[in-house]
Amino acid sequence: MKPFFVSLFFALSACLSIQGEEKSDIDSAKVTALLGSYQEAFGHSATGLAYHNRLDGPNGDAVLSSPEEIARQEVRGKSMPWGYGSGIQDIALENGQVLFALCEAYDATGDEYFAAEARRLFDAMQILARISPEPGFVPRGPHPDGKSYYPDSSRDQHAAYIEALWRFGKTTIATEEDKAFIADTLDKIARRMEKNDWKIMNEDSSARAHVGFTWKQFTTVGAISLLSSLAQVADATGDPHWQELYQTYSDEKDGERWTKWLAPEALEIGPPLTLYSNQFSQALTALRRIEKDPARKKQLAEFQRRWAERALEANVFDPEKWRRLDWAADRGEEEMQALIDPIGLDLTKTYTVLDLYDGYDRSLWEHPDSKTQGVMHKLCFGLCTVALHGALLSDDPELRERVLPIVGRMVKEFSKHHQNYRGGENFNRTVILGLLALGESPHAAATSIPEMPLAKSTGWGPCMDVTIVGDRLYAIGKGKLYTADITDPKNPKKLGELSGLGNSRQIVVGEGIAYITAREDGVFIVDVKDPAKPTLLCHYDSIELATGVDLAGDILFVAQRHYGIEQVDVSDPKNPRHLSSIRTGEAQSIFYHDGFVYTGVWGTSEVVVVDMHDARSPKIVSKTPLDGYGDGLCVHDGMLYAATGHHSREPHREEGDPGYGRGHGLEIFDLSDPAKPTFVSRVKFPKFYAIGFDMWDVSVVNGHAFVADTHNGIFVVDVRDPKAPAIVGRTQLDIPEGKDEPALFGGLAVGDGIIYGAGGWTDLHLIDAPEIASPIAKEPGKLPVIGPEVEPDNERILAAYRPEGQVWSVAMADDLPYAVAACGSAGIHVVRVGEGTLEPVSVVPTDDFTTCVCIQGRTVFAAEGTGGMSIWDLSPDGQLTRKGVYDAKGKRVRYVAVPKPGKHALLEVGSGRLHIVDLSDPTQPRVVLEDSQHGLFYGYQLLDHLVEGRYAGAFWHVSGLHWYDLSTDPPTYQGNHPTGRFGMTEGLVPFQGELLATRGRGYVRFDFEEDGDFTDLPIQRVPDTWLVGKPTLYENHLYVADRVFGRVFIVDVKDPDNPTLIDSFETPGNPGRIKTTQYGYLLPNGYEGLSLCRKVE
């Protein structure tokens, strides 16, 4: 007869659990504490590994089989070559699954504690690859002596070890040395398996292991084991042999492993689930994340989802659904019933694993030596962990949401009772589940987010950003600034408008002055004191693509993408002065607070913190990883909020990769130390990827974060508990006609009960957000100071010329002693070059920034931005006389090349268009070809010589090098070769009858007819030199100037197969392409001016 109180407990459990322990939350602190308890009880300091038996009792590690027993292959006097009951039998399995889960926890949370624990455990587990003299054998062990192990292994030890090493190698924790070890180890395991026809053999290969079935069997277990392991080995090693073998076994027998045994329908005919089926969840997850075929990935996801549902919902006492052997051994029906009577169970009734876990008598924990507790732990606890493991690793958001409360309860329960648990199995599993449950799975999308409809739109047209100061709203888009009165927040009243502001991106307003970044068009400074009549005060020439912007007192901060952050003194807004720059990586947006600037860095996915107490001497003080491409951020109440997008840190090269499109979300950091943000939490937004609009914005007020996520929409996130952010609302725009994705939001501003969203393709939109939205008054804290100017100390510089603007480019006349410099906002300057001297001769103001000059004979060609390409005569006395101008119809001409004999000019127009201009009549230059290829022009991306006297070259950063035949009338497109990307920091020059391109931290040489891929060309490196930049060649000297990182290299290439470095140095400026003279070489160096440097012998 069943005890009445137990039966009653089962009857009421479904009601009570919802109100009771099942609501236990999962957080890092609870899981960290449980992990620590597990390591303390089961870990051994000698190996750093956790064992199957508790080691913290009075008998210490004597609870394990002794080295002498292990040497005899015995356990408690019985022959046991596979070590069951020894306490060391599952070292690879149990530690491997913990390592896998630690990596998942780190990727989901960014918590450095988990990174440190994963590193420690990875280091400890390397002994398993080294302890046996047989390469590729994974033993059962080792004993804490570090030497003793059982020589009969199994599928689970090998597979778990492979999975753990592979998973660690996919994290940012792994070094190149780690990845080399992983590749070597997995290769050895696979080669031993291949030699043994994919069976696990004992160490000396004299017999098949106790659980050593062939992985080539046509069953679900065989398909998972073989394909998952091969996929991981191929991925880790990059060896084509394993990839080919993976494909061979995938295709074998008309692909039966995929079409039958890994088909979701196979679950209906498969064997019953077991206490150890959780091992296959981990293997399936690895396979799904590696597999490239979208259809197969989808199939595996559905397989895992159905498997987990089956495990959660099947009747445990149905022997066709769950194996009884694991908890009842070989007992008959009556014995089994007697075994479970004390727990209040009935074999004839239906129970799921959740029913069993929910309803067992918790007082059994107090009787650790009882047979009933042992049965309970296998039947009511252990089987449930199998189902939960599968649900969490399925990456299915609904399953995850369903099981998280159960995992939380398990963690709480084990934290309370673990001292009464002698074995390691369920303790190990609970730790693993806790780790897997942390944060938002980077592979799971957000679900069922409440929609927030648009309240209205203004009708002004496309907007990229918006900001609010008091009762004034300022919005920008399509080169326009709009000012509006928002005294009535729901009905903005437009007051004024100003056009001609370029490719406007972000806006900040202070003291009645608006500062507008405009990418390739620099920064526009506008007086908005009279909002009805906004007035342009100044157009500032930023170092590169002016993107992000912030203001603190008299200091303007401008994020310049790859060029970092530029500091500008705007105490006189009509005459801004460059102060300094700091190379942070690809800075998108910036936020100043109390002496520090925080920037979201794009490609490297991180927050970079810059000490900006002295705006003339900024210093990077920390870099913190993000799990998505960085951009917008803000500081509020001691917390840093970072909006992220595009891809996560997991592999994301192509669609279907685990990190592809999964970088969107919000991350929260504690700023107790403002120089070192400490990760707190993150929340992920739905998966999405579309290149082109790479901006994500965030503002925080009233315990809510408002995040603009381009095409994904605007999200409202409840951050009142920073450890548990929750999405509470979303507004997504419709898909415009002719587009494939929803219209995008650029920036946003928060008003009184209203969110103002800047629709980049559409309009300024209003979204109702009563009670949570209110205007934000930014408090910058302590303002930066401007320290004394420091002159660069470079013994190479013989003379320097410092105009008002930045020196972008320089050209030297062949038969006159004059250099002509493109000086940005200061126009075109002619400078006499002498022995150790640079003397100004003449200055010509230009309509816009002059960013490039070149000379053919005595004719000067200048790129003047919106002023087009101007053409000038250079007189013997150094004066310039205008001959003509090419108008690019208001588009910005940024760079110009005029190859000899000077019949055509190649122009970079805007951010990605090429114009080829006929110069036969310099007074009336005319365009004869326009082209645009995939990618952008980020800098000088032209070849200033013709190949074979007829072919001109230009390269876009994505689609690479394209050729144009100038001998035809009109010129014609010739082709794209070599194929492949050509980076923004790379360049091209003719060299010894070939072409030389800086590439891959060295250079490549190739013939014009080369039709392969750039990646196939051998890279010639200069010893101990990271060669990056734009090249120029004079005699046997290759001059390379890296404008992004401020580096200059001079290389002797007389023997191009054995180049030698002559000189290299760094500069605070932004060096452009170098020109040589008889007195030395000329270095155009941005706001550091033009330098004449000592001649290279």
N, C-alpha and C positions, 0 to 999 in steps of 0.2 A: 504493500500500500504506500502511495506517495505521501510524504509529509504535507499536511494541509497548508502550512504557511508558505511553502515553496510554490505550490499550485496557485495559491491566491496571488502570490507575487507575479507569476507569469500572466495571470489573467488581467492584472492592473497595470502591467509594465508599460504598455503602449501609451496609456494616458499619463502616467507619472513621469515618464522620461522626458516628455516635451517640456514639462515645467521644471524638471530637476536637472540632473547632471548633464544631460545631453546637450544643453546649451553652452557647455564649456568652450571657451574660445581657444584658438590656437595662436600662440605668438612665440617669437624667438626666445623670449626669456624662459618660458615653460619648457620648450624643447631643449634649449641649451642646458637647463638644469637637469633634465632627464638624461641627456647625453652624458653630462658629467657624472651623474650617479652610475650610469652603465659602465663608463670607462673605469670609474673607481672600483666598482665591484667585480668586473670581469676582465679588466685590462691588466697587462703586466708590463712594468717599466723596462724590463730587459729587451723585449721585442717591440713594444709599442702596439701590440695587437691585443684584441679582445678574444677571450676564450669562451667555450660553451658552458663551463661551470664557474660558479662564483669563486673568486680567489681571495675575498676579503674576510673569510671565516677563520676560525682558530687553526685549521689545518693548512691554510695558505695554498700554495700550488701543489700540495700533496694530494689534492682532490683530482688531479690529473694523473693519467698513467705516467709512470716513471720512465726515464730514458732507458732503463734496463728492460722494462716491459715492452717498450716500443721497439727496441732492438730485436726482441724475440717475436715481434708482431703479435703481441697478446694484449688483452684487456681483462683485468681481474682473473688472470690464470687461464683464460680461454683463448684459443687461436683466433685472431681477428686482424688480418692484414689490412683491412680498411678502417680499423680504429674506432668502430662504433662504441660509444660509451666512454671513450678515453678522455673526452673534454677538448681534444685538439682535432677532432675529425672534420670540422667544418670551418676551419680558419679562413680559407679562400672565399667560401660562400658568404659567411656572416660578415666578415670585414669588407669583402667586395661590395656587398649590397649597401653597407653603411657608406662606403666611399662614393658609390653612385648617387646615393641620396644626399650626401653632403654637397656634391657638385650641383645637384638640382636646387638645393636650398640656397646655395650661394648665388646661382644665376637668377633665382626668383627674388631674392632679397637684397643682394649686394652686401650682405653683412660680412665684414672681414673676419669675424670669428669663425665662420664656416669655411672661409678660404684657408685660414690657418689650420683648422682641424683636418681639412681635406689634404693639405700639404703634408701634415704630420703623418696621416694614415697612408698616403701614397708612398712616402719615404719608407715607412715601416713595411709595407707590403712588397717592396722590392726584393726582400729576402726570399720570397716564394719563387722568384725567377732564378735565384743564384744558389740555393741550398742543395739542389740535386745535381749530380754530375751529368745527368741525362738532359741535354738541351731540349727545352719545350715541355718538360714534364712538370705538372703542377701537383705537388704532394699534398697529403693530409697532414697538416702541421704548420709550423714547427712547435715543438715543446719550448717553454721559456729558455731552455738552454741554448736555443738558436741553432741546434744541430740535429735533433732527433725528429723523425717524422715517419708516418706509415707510407709504404711504397705502392699501395693499391688505391688509386684515386677514383674519380667519377666524373660524370658529365657536369654535375652542378659545380664542382670546384673549378674545372677548366672554364666553363662558360661564364661563371660569375667573375673570375679573374680577368678574362678577356673584356667583359663589359665594364668592369671598374676601371681598368687602364684606359680603354678607349674613351670612356666618359670624362675622365680626368684630363685627357689630352685635348678635349674639346673646350675646356674652360680657359679663361684668361690667366688662370693661376699657373698653368703649365709653361715651363721654359722650353727653349729649343733643345736643351740637354734632356729634359724630361721626355719630350716627344721622340727624340732619338732612341731613348731607352724603351719607350712603349712600342715603337715600330719594330725594334730588334726583338723584343720579347714576344710580341704577337706573331711575328714572322716565324720564330722558332717553334712556337706552339703549333701553328698551322702546318709547318713542314713535318713535324712529328706525326700530327694527325693524318696528313696526306700520305705519308709513308706507311701508316698503319690502316690505310683504307678507311679513314674517318671513324675509327673505333678508338675508345680509350683503352690503352694497354697499361699493365702495371709497369713499374719503373724500368725493369730490365727487358720488357717486351716479351716475356716468356708466356704470358697468359693475358687474356682479356680481363679488364678490371671488373670488380664486383658489379658496378653500374656502368658498364662500358659498351653499351649497345652501339651499333653503327649509326652514325648520323645521316647516312645515305638512305636509310629506310624511307619508304614512301608512306609516311604517317605525318600527322600534324606535329608531333614532338620532333620527328626527324627533320621536317622541313624548317621548323623554327630554329633548331640547333645548328643545322648546316648553313642555311642562308644567312642567318643573323651573324654568326661568327665569321663567315667569309666576308660579309659586307664590312664588318668592323676592321678586320685585318687589312682588307683592300684600302679602306678609308685611312687607316693609321699609317700604313706603309707607303701608299702610292705605287705599289708594285703592280704592273699590268698583269702579272701572272695570276694574282688573286682575283682581280677584277674579271679576267677572262674565265677563271674557274667559277666564279659566282654566276656569270652569265651562262656558262655551260650547264651548271646544275639547275639554274632557273628554267632553262629551255628543255631539259631532259624529259623524254616521253611527252612531247608536245606541251611542255610547261605544266605537267601534272602537279608539281609542288604548289604552284600558284593557283591553278584552276580548280583543284580539288582540295588539297590539304590545308591551304591558307585561305580558302574561300570561307566567308562567314557561315555558310551552310554546313561546313564540316563539323561545326560544334554540335549539330543535332545528332550526328552519328559517331562522335568521338567518344573516347573512354571517359569514365567518371573523373570529376575533379578530385584533387588530393590535397593533403596538408602542405604539399611542397610545390603546388602549381604556380605559386607566386613567382618562382624563378623564371617562368616563361613570359611573364608580363614585362620583366626588364629586358629580356632578349627581343621581344616584339617591338618594344619602344625604340631600342637601338636600331633595329632593322627599318622601322618606319621613318625614322629621322634621316637615315642615310639614303634610302631608296630614292632615285631621281624620277622615276616614272610616276606622274600624278595619279594615274588610275590605280597603280599598285599601292601608293601611299593611302589613297582613299579606301581601298580594299582593306588594308591593314588597320586603319582607324576604325572601320566598321567591325572588323573581326574583334579588335580589342574591346570596343563598346559592348558588343553582344556577349563576349566572354565575361566581362565584368557584370553585366546584367544577370547572366545565368548564375554566376557565383553568388550574387546578392539575393536572388529570388528563388533558386531551386530548393527543393525539400532536402534537407541534410540527411534524412533517414531513408531516402530513395537511393538504393545502392547503384542505380544506373546514373545518378547525378553526382553523388559524392561517395568516395571510397570509404568503407568502414574500417578497413585495416589500420588506418592511421591512429584511431582512438580505441578500437576494440580488439586489435590483434586478430586472432583466428577464433574468437569466441562464437558460440552459437547464439540463436535468437534469445533464448532464456537467460543465458549468461550476460548478454548485452543489456537486456532489460534490467537485470539485477544491478549491473554496473551503473546504470543511469537513474535508478530509482531514487537514490539520495539527493539527486539534483532536481527531482520532480519532473522528469521527462517520460514520454511514452513513445515507443518505437512506431506505434500505429498512427500517430498524429503527424501533422505537417508543421515543420519548423524551418524557417530560413536561418542563415547565419546571424542575421540581425536579431531575430527572435531569441536565439540562444544567447547571444551576447547581452541582449537587453534584460533577459529575465533570470539569469542564474543568481543564486544566493551569494551576495557579496561577503557574507560571514565566512565563506569557505577560505578566504584569504588568510584567515587567522589559524588555519590548520595546514601548514606547509608540508607536513609529513604524511598527510592522509592520501589514500588512494583516490578518494573523491575529488580532491583538489587537482590531482594529476589529470584525471579524466576531464574535469571542468576546463583546465587550461588548454587541452587539445581540442575538445569539442566545442566549448562555448566561447573560447577566446581565439585559439590558433586558427580555426577555420575562417573566422571572421576577418582575421588579418589578411588572409589570402585574397578575399573578395575586395577588401579596401585597397590593398596594394594594386590590384588590377584596375580598380576605378580611378585611383589617383594618376597612374601612369598612362591611362587611356587618353589624357588631355581633353576629355569630353567635359565641357563646363557644367552640364546638368548633372552628370554623375558625380563630378567633384563637389558641387554644391550639396548634393544629397548625402555624401559620406563625411564631409568635414565635421559636422557635429559629433559623429561617432568617434572619429579620430581624436577630437578634442577631449572627449570623455575618457578614451583609453589612456591618453597621455596623463590626464589628471589622476586616473585610477592607479596607474603604475607609479606615478610620483608619490602617491600616498602609501602604497602597499609593497613596493618592490623589495623591501627587506625580507618579506615573507616568501620570496620566489627564489628557488635554488638553481633552477636551470636558466640557460641563457636565451632559449629560442624566442619566447614571446617578448622578453625584454628587448632583445635585438630588433624584433619586428616592430615593436611599438616605437622605438627610437626612429626607425626607418620611416614609418608612416608619419610621425611628427615632422620629420624633415621634409618629406614630400608634400606635406600639407601647408607648408609655410608660404606666405605671400600669395601672389597670383601667378599661377603657372605661366611661364613665358610662352607656352604652346597653346594656351587656352584663350579664347576671345571673350570679351565682355558680353553678357547676355541681358536681355529684356531691360533695356534702359528706358526710363520714362521719357517720352518725347515732349519737348517744349516748343510749341508752334511759334512762328513769327507773329509779332503783334502788328508790325507795319514796316514799310520801307520808305526811304526819303525821296527816291526818284532822282537823286543827284548823279547816279552813274557809278561805275566801278570804283571801289575804295580798297586800298591795301593796308591802311592803319588808321587808328583813331585814338585820340586822347582827350581828357577832360581836365580843365582847370577852372574851379569855381562853377559858375553857371555858363561857361563857354565850352563848346565842343569844337575840336579841330580834326578834320579828316583829310586824308590824302589819297590820290589815286589817278593814274593816267596823266601824271604831270600836273595835276591840279591840287590846290589847297582850298578847302571849304571851311569857313568859320560859321558857327551857329550859336544861337541863344537856346539854352535848355532849361530856362526857368520853369517851363512846363516840360518835364523829362520825356513825356510820351509824345511830344509834338515839337521836335527841333525846328527852329526857325532860322533858315539860312540868312546870314548877314552879309557875307562877302565871299569872294572867289579870286584866286590868282592862278594863272596858267604858266606854262613854260618851265616846269620844275622837274623835267627829265623823268627817269625811270624810278619814280618815288617809291620808297620802301618802308621807312619808319619815321616817326615824328616824336619829338619831345618839346615841351614849351616851358619856358621859365622867364619871369620878369618881362612878360609881354613880347618875348622873342621866340619864334618857332624855328627849330633846327630840323631839317628834313634830309635824310639820307636818300640818295638816288642812284645807288649802285655805280655803274660806269660814269654817271653824270656828277659824281661827287656829292657835296653837301650844299644845300641852299639855306641861307639864313634870312628869315623874313620877319619884318616888324608887324606884329599883330595887335599892337596897343589899341589901334582903331580897327576893330574886327570887320567893319564895313569896307575898309580900304587896306587890305594887307599889302605890304610894300617890300619888294626884294631889297635887302641891304647888301648882300654879298653872295658870291658863288665861290665856294672854297674847293680847292683841288686836293682831294683826299689821296692817300697813298695808293689805294687800289679800289675795289668795288665797295663803296660805302654802304654798309648793310644795317648793322645795329647802331643804336645811339642812346646815350644817357647824358645827364647834366648834373653837375655838382658845383654850385657857386659859379665861378668864372671858368670852370674847366668843362670842356665838351669832350666826351669819350665817343670815338667812332670805331665800331667793329669792322675790320677790313678783311674778313674771311682768312685766307691763308697768311695774310700779312699781319694778323694779330689786331692789336688795339692801338689807335693813334690818339694822343692827348693834344688838345688844341686850346689855347688861351683865347677865350671869347669875351674878355673884359671890355673890349671894343668890338662889338659885333660886326661893325663895318670893315674891320681889319683883323681878322683872326690870325693867330700866329701858331705855327707848329711848335710843339714842345718836345715831344718824344714819341716813341712807339715801343711796344713790347710784343714779342713774337710768342703768341700763346697757342699756336695751332689755328685751325680753321674757325675763327671766332664768328659767330652768327649774331647773337644778341648779347647785351651787357646790362648789368645792374650795379649801380654804385650804392654802397652803404657803409658809412662810418669808417672811411679810410681804406676800404677794400672794394675792388671791382670783381664781380663774379661774371664769368662768361661761359655761355653754352657752346662747346666746341663740337663741330658737326661730324666729320669723318672718323675721328678717333673716339667719339662717344664719351665725353667727359665734361666735368665742370672744372675750369681752371680759375684759381683764386690769385689775384694780383694785389700786392701791397701797393696802394696808391696814395699813401700819406704825402709823398712828394711826387707831383705829377711829372716832374722832369726826370725822376729816377725810379720808375716802377720796377717791381721785382715779383716774379712768380714765387708763391709760397706753398702752393699745393695743387695737386691734380687728383680729382675724384672720379672714378668710372661711373658711367651711366649705362643702362641697358637699352639704349636707343640713341639715335643721333641727337646731339645737343643743339639747343637754340634758346628759346625764351626762358627767363627765370625771374624770380622776385624774392625779396626778403621781407618777412612779416613775422613780428612777435618772436624773434629769435630762431626762426626756421627759414631754411632756403627751399624754395619750390622750383623744380626744373621740369619743363615740358620737353618731351622727347618724341622722336618720330622715326619713320622709315624702318630700319631693321634692328633687331636685337643683336647682342654680342655672339649669339650662336651662329653657326654657318648660315650664310644668306646670299650666296653667289647667284642663285637662280630660284625661280618660283618652285615651291615644294621643299626647299631647304627649311630646317626648323626655325631659323631666325628671320626668314624672309617676310617682310611686312609687319613684323611683330615688335617693332621698337616704339610704337605709339603708346604714350601714357604720361603719367605724372609721378615724379620721384620727390621724396621729402627728406631733408637733411637737418640735423640739429646743428646750430651755430653757437653752441656754448663756447667753443673756440672759433671765432669768426674766420680764422685763417685755415681751419681744417674741418670742413663739413663732415659730419658723421651720419652715415645712412640710417634712416628710420624705417621707411616703408616705400612701397610703390603700388600704383594701381595701373592696370593695362587697359587701353582702349581697343576697339575692334581692329583686327588685322587689316592692313591696307598698305598699298604701295603705288605711288605714281610719281615719277620724276618730274621735275620742272618747278614745283613750288615747294620749297624746302624750309618752311617757317612754321614755328609753333610758339604760341604766346601764352602767358599765364599771369593772372592777377589774383590777389587773395584779400578777402575782407569778410568779416562776420562769420568766421569759421568755415568759409567755403572758398574753394579755388575755382576760378573761371578760366577754362583752357580752350584756346582756339587751335584746332588740329587740322587745318586746311580742308581737304575734301571730306574728312571724317566728321566735320562739324565742330560745334562748340559744346563742350562738356562742363557740367557743374559737378564738382566733387566735394562731398562733405569731409572736411579735414579737422573737425573739432577734436577728434582723437587722431593725432598725426600717425599713430601706429596702425590705424585701421581706416584708411581713406575709403570712401564709398561713393560711387557714381550715383547721383540722384537726378540727373537730367541731361538731355541732349537735344540740340537743334542741328539738323542736317538740311542743307539746301537741296533743291531739286536738280536733276540732271538736265543741263541745257540742251537744246536741240543741236545735234551735230557733235556732241561730246559723249565720252564713254564713262565719265564719272561725275558725281555731284559737283556743283559749283563750290568754290572754296571760300573759306574765311581766312583772311590775313591776320590782322590784329584785332583786338577788342578793347573796350573800355567799359567800366562798371559805373552806372549812374544810380540815381535814386529810384530803386525798384525796377530798373531797366538795364539790360545788357545791350551795348551797342556793338554789333559785329560788322567788321569791314569785309564786304563781299568782293573779292578780287576780280571776279568776272561780272558782278551783278550790281550791287548798290550798298548803301549803308542800311543795315537791317536792325530793327528793334525787337528785343525778346523780353517778354514780361518775366520778372523775377522778384515779385514782392516779398518783403521781409528779409530776404537774404542779400539783395544787391543794394549797395550804397556807395557813394563816391569815395575814392581813395585819396587821401592826402599823404603823399610820400614824404617821409622824414629822412633826409640823407645822412643825418648825424654829423660827425666831425667832417669838415670840408678839407680837401687837399690843399697843400701849399705848392708854390712854384719855387723850387730851389735854384741855386746858381747854375748857369749854363756851363757845361764842361766841354772844352775843346777836345776833339779826338786826338789821340797821340799815336801817330802812324809815321814812322821814319821814312816810309816809301814816298810820302807826299812831298813834292817839291814846291808846289804852289796850289792855292785853292781860290776858287771864285764862288761867292755866295750871293746869288740873286735873291729877290724876294720870294719867287716861286720855287718849286722843286725841279731839279734838272732830270728830265726823263731820258733824254737821248742827246747824242752829239755826233756831228759829222765833220770831216776835215776836208778842206779843199785840196785838190791835188797840187796846184801850182801857186797857191797863195798861203801865207802863214796864218790863216784864219780857221778857227773852229766855230761852227754854228751850233748853238745849243737850243734844244726845246725846253723851255723853262716854265711849263705849266701855265699858271695864271699870270706869270710875268712876261709871257710872249716869247719872241725869238731874240736871242742874244748872239752877237758876233764878238768873238774874243780873239785877241792876238796871242799866239803861242810862241814863246821864246825860250831861251835857256833859263829854265827854272822860274819862268814867269807866265802868268795869265793876266792880260790887260784888256779891260772892256773897250770895245770900239763903237758898237751901235746896238740900239735896242728897237725892236719893232713890236708894238702892242698888237695883240691878236683878238679876234672876236670872242674866242673861247680858249680853253686850255690847249696849249701846244704840247703834244705828248710825243711827237716823233719828227725827226728831220733826216733827210738824206740829200746827197749832192751828186750830180753828174756834171762834170766839167765845172762851170761856174753858175750852174742853175741849181737853186735850192728848192726842195719840195718839203712842205711842212704840213703835218696833220694837226688841224686846228679845231677838233671837236665839231660842234655845230657850225663852225665857220668853214667846214669843208677842208679841201686840200688846196693850200695856196702855193703859188709858183713865183719865185723871185730870181732876179739877177743879182749876183754878188760882184760888186765892183772891186777894182784893185785897192781902193782905200777902205774896204770893209763895210760899205753901205749896201743896203738891200733895197731893190726897187721891184715893186709888184708887177708881174707880167700877166698873171691870170689866176683864176680860182675855179676849182671844181666844187659845185654845190651838191651835196648828197641829199638834198631835199629835206633838210632839217635833221637828218640822222648824224650821229656823232662819228667823225673820222678819227680813229684812234692811232693807227699805225700805217706807215707808208713805206714801200720799197720800190725803187726804180732801177731795175737791172740794166746793165749796159746792153745795147747802145742807147738806152734812154727813150725808147719809143712808147713804152707803156709803163703805167704806174699800177702797182697792186695795193689796194686799200682794204684795211680792216674797218668795217663800218658797223656801228652798234656793237652788239655782243656776239654776232656770229655771221655777218654777211661779208662776202668778198666782192669788191668792185674792181674790174680791170678797166683802166682809163686810157684812152688814146691820147698821146701827147704830141702828135705831129703838128698841131697848132697849139702851142702852150698858152696862147691868149684865150683859147676856147677849148679846153680839154673836155672830152665827152666820154661817157661810159659806153663800152662796147661789149661787156659781159658782166652779168651779176650772177652770183651763185651762193648757195648756202648748203652746208652739209651737216650731218648729225654731230652736235657738240657745240662748243663755244670758243671764242677767241678771248683768252684771258690775258694775253700779253703779246709780245712780238712773235707771231707765228707764221712768218713769211721767209722765203728764200730770196736773198737779194742778188742772186746770180741766175742766169739762164743756163740750163743744161742743154748741151749740143746746140747752143745758140738759139734755142726756140722754146724750151719747156720751162714754164714758171711753176713754182711750188708754193702751196699754202697748206697748213694743217689745222684741223679741228681736234679738240682734246679727246673726243670719243671716236670718231670715224677715222682719224689719222690723216695721212699725207695724200693730197690730191694734186693732180698735175693739169696744166693748161697749155695748149699749143698756141703761142703768140705769133707763129709764122702764117697762120691762116687769117683771112679777113672776112668776118670778125674772128677773134680768137675762139678756140673751141676747147671743150672739156676733153682731157686725154685719158684720165683714169685714176684709180686709187691703188697705189702700190709703193712700197710694201703695204700690206694691210695691217690693221691693228691700231690700238690706241697710241696717241702721241701726246705726252703729258704737257701741262702748262709750263713746267719748269725746264722743258727740253727745247732743243733747237737744232738747226741744220746749217751746214756749210759745205761748199765743194772742197774736195781734198784729193790731190794726186790722181785726178782723172775719175775719182769716185765721189760719193757723198759720205759725209761723216755726220752722225747725229749723236748728241749727248743723250744717254739713255741708260736706265738701270744702274745708276751710280758710276757709270763709265761711259764708253762710247761704242757705237757700232759703225761699221763701214759697209757700203753696199753699192751695187751698180744701179743706174737708173732703171734698167730693165727688170730689176728684182721684183718678182711677183708673188713671193711667199709672204709670211707674216713676220712682223718685227720681232716677235718673241722667238722666232727660229734663228735669228741672227746672233752669232757669238758676240758676247759683250767683252770688250777689252777694258780692263780696270787699271787704274793707276795705283800702284802700291800704297797702302795706308791712306787712301784718299776717297772721300765720298764725293764724287764728281757730279754736280748738279748745276744746271744753269744754261744761259744762252751763250753759244760759242761765237767767237770770231777767230780768224786764222791769219797770221802774218808770218810769212816764211815758214819756219818749222815750229813756231810757237802757237799753241792753242790757248786762247784767253777765254775763260768761262766766268760769267758774272751771274750770280744767283740773287735776283732781286727779292725773292721771297725771304730767304734766311740771311741775307746780307753777307754773302761769302764770295770771294774772288779766288780763282785758281789760274795758275799759269803752268802749262805742261809742255815739255819738249816732246814733240811727236815726229822727230826726224826718222826714228824707227817706230812706226805706229804699232808694231807688235810688242814693243818694249818701251812704253812711255815712261817718262820720269817727271816727277813734280819739281818744278823750279821754285815756285813760291805759292803761298796761300795765306789769306788773312780774312778776318771778319770785320765788318763795319756796322755802325748803328744805322747807316743809311740804307738805301735800296738801289744797289748798283745795276745799271743798264749795260747794254752791249758796249764793249771797249773798242776804242780806236787808237791806233798808234801814230806817233809822229817821230821826227828825227830827234826830238828832245825827251822822249819818254812816251808813256801811254796815257790817254785821256779816259778818266773814269767818271761817267755821269752817275751821280750818287744821291738822287732824290733831294730831300731837304738838307742833306749834308753838302750840296752844291756840286760843282765840277772840280775835279782834282787832276793835276798833272803829276803823274807818278814816275818814279825813277825808271829809266830805261832798263829793259831786261837784256842782258848780254847772252 
